[in-house]
Amino acid sequence: MQNHWIVDLTFDEDESRTTCTAALSGFSAPGARGTGTARRNPADEADSTVGEELAAARACDDLARQLIGHAARGVESHTHTPAQLSF
């Protein structure tokens, strides 16, 4: 059986901050949603690409940690012992 999950990255920006939401969807996907924020130092030149990349990385990291937790709970429900998962 082949499964396919999609991560959709959505950005919201203002003068000094970029926020990203990483939403997971697909058949049997847990529907998790991660968020990440990047803040520009006022002394730095504005560059939306850098803010988007950093906010996206942080949102994906948040999403990954949620998926590890979800997987750990699944393992624990089968083994009835604490799971020791990491990435």
BELKADA-V738279 format. One record per run of one state. SS is the DSSP state (H for helix, E for strand, C for the rest). FROM is the first residue (numbers start at 1). TO is the last residue. If there is no record, write none. Layout:
BEGIN
SS_FROM_TO / SS_FROM_TO
END
This chain:
BEGIN
C_1_4 / E_5_13 / C_14_16 / E_17_26 / C_27_32 / E_33_39 / C_40_47 / H_48_79 / C_80_87
END
